[in-house]
């Protein structure tokens, strides 16, 4: 009897999310079940961020640096992640769809069940 390979589980976010079009990120913050749309976080330096069950759409994180970050069960769609630096990052059950990722860098990080599509 052959063992079936385990099915990879990418993001599975809830259908109903709280819209947050003008969210301001703060250090040592948790964000849960949000739909963050069209916000410019470029050039920011942030520490200790946790995102859980969120959809980030048309977000600009270019030239930013985030240390001690966790992205769990997330979708990044049409985001500018160029030259984004993530340190001590955990990204799991996430999808990156149509994102600009030139110069994207993760140091001391882990990726589990992550899908990159048309990036």
N, C-alpha and C positions, 0 to 999 in steps of 0.2 A: 504494500500500500504506500503510495507516494504522498509525501507531505505537501500540501498546497502552500505556496509562498504567502506570507502575511500581506494583506492589502494595505497599502500606504494610505494613511488618513491625512489628507491636507486639511485646510481650514473647514470648519463647520460652524460658522457664526449664525446666531439667531436671525430670523428674517426681519424682526422688528428691532431697530436700534435707535438710540436717542441721537438726533441730529445735533451736531456741534460745529457749525460752520466757522466760528471765530474763537476757537479754543486757544487759550494761552497756556503753554507748557511750563511747568514749574519743577524745580529739582525735588527729588524724593516724593514723586507722585505716582498714583495708580489710576489708570483709565480703563473702564470696563463697559462693554456693550455700547460703544459710541460709533457714530458714522461721522468722521471728521472730514470735512469737504473744503477744498480750495484754500487752505491756509498756508502762509509762507513762514516756515521755520528756518529759512536759509541763514547760514552763518552763526547759528546758535551753539552754545556749549552747555550741555545738560548732564545731570548726574542722577543716577538711580531712578530710572523710569520703568514702569510696568504697564504694558498694554495687553488686555485680555478681551477676546471676542470683539474685535473692532474692525471696521472697514475704513481705510485711509484712502481717500480719492482726490486726485489732483493736488497733492501736497508737495511742497518744495522743501526738501531737507538738504539741498546742495550746500556744500562747504560747511556742514555742521559736524559736531563731535558729541557723541553721547557715550558716557561711561556707565558701566553697570546697568545694562538695559535688558529687559526681557519682553519679547514679543511672542505671545501664545495665542493660537487660533485666530489668525489675522489675515486680512487681504489688503495688499498695497496695490492700487490700480491707478495707472497713468500718473505716477509720482516721479518727481525728479530727485533721485538719490545720488546724483553725481558728486563725487568726492566726499561723500558721507563717510565718516570714520566712527565705527562702533568698537568699543573696548569692553571686554568682559561681557560679551553679549550671548544671550540664548535666544535662538529663533526656532520655534517649533510649531508644527501644524500651520504653516503659513504659505501664502501664495503671493508671488510678485507678478503682476500682469501689466504688460506694456509700460514698464518703468525704465527710465533712463538711469543707467548704473555705471557709467564710465568713472573709473577711479574709486568706486565703492570698495571699502576695506573693512574687514573684521579682524581684530586681534584678540587673542585669548577668548575665542568664542566657539560656540557649538551650534550646528544647524541639524535639526531633525525633522524629517517629513516636510521638506520645503520644495515648492514648485516654482520654477522660473519660466514664464510663458511670454514669448514675444518681447523680451527685454533687450 
